Amino acid sequence: MLEFIWHARGGQGAFTAARCLGAAAALSAGAYALAFPTFGPERRGAPMRAFTKIDTAPIGDRSAVHRAAFVIYLDETLVEDGWEDELAPGGLMLLNTKRALDDPRILGIDADGISAAVLGRPIPNTVFLGAIPALTAAVTIEDIHAGICATMPEKLHAKNLRIVDAAFAEVASREIAATREALERRPYDAQRDAALTQARWMAEELRVSMFAQTLGTPNKVSMKRLLGVLAGAR
C-alpha cells in the first residue's frame, strides 16, 4: 500500500488534494484508494491533516496513517521536531518552501509561487498533485488530470491543470537531471551514453508535448517512458 500524509492549515485545500489523488488512482490507474481528513473542530488557518491510501486490492484499514511514503507540508511553519518519524523507510517529505535544502529526505517546491503565477494568489494544494507522478509510478500526470476533472467544479479545471503540469515539469526535470548526473559520473559506456542522449531528447519532447502542443513531437513520449530509458541506462 502506498500512503500519503498531508499537513496544512484549514483553507489550503489539503483534503481536496488528498481526495483528488485518490480519485486519480481509482478512476484512471485502476487501483483502490481511500482519502479522508482528520476529524474534529476545524477552522480556517488551524492545523489539520488528511490522508490518501492507494493499493491494488480493496482497502479495509480506514485508520489514520502514522508512517507514509510521502509526507506533504502545504505550510512549512507546521514542520516540527520529529517530523521524520512520519516517514516510512525510503520516504520523502514534500515541502512548500523557497529555501534551498540539503536533506535528501526533503524535496522543496515553491508551491506558493507556482500556484500564484496561475491563480494570482497562493493556493498550493494542486502543485503537489503535479509533483507526485514525477516521483512515483502509482499515478501518471494523465491520471491526475482525470482526478481533477472528476472532483473539482468545471470552472476550476483549466487553471488547476496548468498548475499540475507546471509542477510536474519542474519536479520531473529535477529528477531527470539528478539521474543523469549520477549516471554521467560513472566510467564511459557506449550503451549508457546512447540511452542518456535519448533521454535528453525525450525530455525536450516531453516539455513540448506539455507546453506547446500545437508544435507536435515526432514520437509519443511520456514520463513513464522517459524514466524507463533512464532505468535501462543504470
C-alpha positions, 0 to 999 in steps of 0.5 A: 500500500502506498500512503500519503500524509498531508499537513496544512492549515484549514483553507489550503485545500489539503483534503481536496488534494488528498481526495483528488489523488485518490480519485486519480488512482481509482478512476484512471490507474485502476487501483483502490484508494481511500482519502479522508481528513482528520476529524474534529473542530476545524477552522480556517488557518488551524492545523489539520491533516488528511490522508490518501491510501492507494493499493491494488486490492480493496482497502479495509484499514480506514485508520489514520496513517502514522508512517507514509511514503510521502509526507506533504507540508502545504505550510512549512511553519507546521514542520516540527521536531520529529517530523521524520518519524512520519516517514516510512523507510525510503520516504520523502517529505514534500515541502512548500518552501523557497529555501534551498535544502540539503536533506535528501529526505526533503524535496522543496517546491515553491508551491506558493509561487507556482500556484500564484503565477496561475491563480494570482494568489497562493493556493498550493494544494494542486502543485503537489498533485503535479509533483507526485507522478514525477516521483512515483509510478502509482499515478501518471500526470494523465491520471491526475488530470482525470482526478481533477476533472472528476472532483473539482467544479468545471470552472476550476479545471483549466487553471488547476491543470496548468498548475499540475503540469507546471509542477510536474515539469519542474519536479520531473526535470529535477529528477531527470537531471539528478539521474543523469548526473549520477549516471554521467559520473560513472566510467564511459559506456557506449550503451549508457551514453546512447540511452542518456542522449535519448533521454535528453531528447525525450525530455525536450519532447516531453516539455513540448508535448506539455507546453506547446502542443500545437508544435507536435513531437515526432514520437509519443513520449511520456514520463513513464517512458522517459524514466524507463530509458533512464532505468535501462541506462543504470 
